[in-house]
Amino acid sequence: MDGRRVAYLQAMGLDVWLERGAPVPAWPEATPSTAGGVMALDWAGLEARVRGCRDCELHRTRTQTVFGVGNRRARWMIVGEAPGAEEDRQGEPFVGRAGRLLDAMLRAIGLTREEVYIANILKCRPPDNRDPRPAEVGHCQDYLRRQVDLISPAVILAVGRVAAQNLLETDTTIGRLRGAVHRLPGTDLPVVVTYHPAYLLRAPAEKGRAWADLKLACRTAQDNAG
């Protein structure tokens, strides 16, 4: 079953079962409605485009879009999964307990939320905080790509399994993705993977590994200074 058929069935709300061991279909390409002209937009145009987006069914259930926040000339870009309930209400990524832990993680390496740029794979909240569907990622991916292009960060920190797998276009587990510097597909931009703060709240014993990830991201950013 090809990726486009899987994306179509999932967009219709139907479960898709794959044979055990079968490869996961590739994410679908962005649709013309999102791809057309997005990569030429400036910040104001991009934010307006996202705010008015109706390209998938998520616009029907959102309170508002969650575009991203922070320094638009940041050396660090943090990419998470998708807005949750509180993010959907406030219009800002990583708020609540997970957001406070992310802020603490950044402070531990000498950064503040205002010094980095934070965005998500999706700009709208999936119902019941379910994982993003491939079709939804396809509709949103050029928005994120344009944000990356405008910022041109020294390092991208992919926070959580969903963010890491979608950014790197892989189904490799987060445990195997951690501890290495990856490259954003189609670019030379370095990507470092770490656990989501919400997971660390449930599994505080993993904070040591997350600290190692942050130190790797620091070294990577320093290596890309200039």
Secondary structure, DSSP 8 states (H G I E B T S, - for coil): --HHHHHHHHHTT------TT----------HHHHTTGGG--HHHHHHHHHT--SSGGGGT-SS----EE-TT-SEEEEES---HHHHHHT-SS-HHHHHHHHHHHHHTT--GGGSEEEES-SS--GGG----HHHHHHHHHHHHHHHHHH--SEEEEESHHHHHHHHT----HHHHTTS-EE-TTS--EEEEE--HHHHHH-GGGHHHHHHHHHHHHHHHHHT--
